[in-house]
Amino acid sequence: MRFIHMADVHLGEAPEKWDEFYEVMNLCEEEKTDLLLIAGDLFDNLPDMESLKKVDVAFGKLSKTRVVMIAGNHDYLKRTSHYFDLVFPENVTFLVNANGDSVIFSDMNVEVFGLSYEMPEIEDARYDKLKINDGGRINILLAHGNIRGEDKSIPIHQEAVEKAGFDYAALGHLHTRIEVSNRIAYTGSKGYIRGEIVKEAGKPSIPCWVYVPYKNVKED
């Protein structure tokens, strides 16, 4: 299973952010990526309908890639959010439940877990409550929060992620590329992780990835 993990694009913050977004869409097509994992803050603020439609069109052009996304603290799911007014293409799964949800891709033997912010500040360690359903699958956690526990975004505890049995945790929120472990990583705000996960019978899942170079910017 080949994936691309991206986060914190912050569309709307600057015009060049759209170039970064379309670069990833092109890479998905070129590499025939199975999954695109978007770990929150795709938008810098609550998105307007015009911006959402641009993203909708781009997702719809992906011929092979399934997209799984969550909302972060910047593009959280306010009740009046235009996210609720848009019907995404069939290849897109938006995990909107604030307490956690998952989607299963049987053809890849993959289950992706995640939750979306319903408000900009959440101090509850909600990811600690997510548990895998089937150890025979490749289990991926899509999470937006702070593994350093320094602000009012959801704290992420490495030991809880590892104990839950996730094969890979695709993190967003911190704007610096951080390899927390060989199974847990932040992409940074101007980069993405391209890799694959291989699961052989009787052996644990092994995530392998390469970092695509980018310029580091401020931490959130």
Secondary structure by P-SEA (a helix, b strand, c coil): ccbbbbcccccccccaaaaaaaaaaaaaaaacccbbbbccccccccccaaaaaaaaaaaaacccbbbbbbbccccccccccccccccccccccccccccccccccccccbbbbbbbbccccccccccccccccccccbbbbbbbcccccccccbbbbaaaaaaaccccccccccccccccccccccccccbbbbbcccccccccbbbbbbbcbbbbcccc
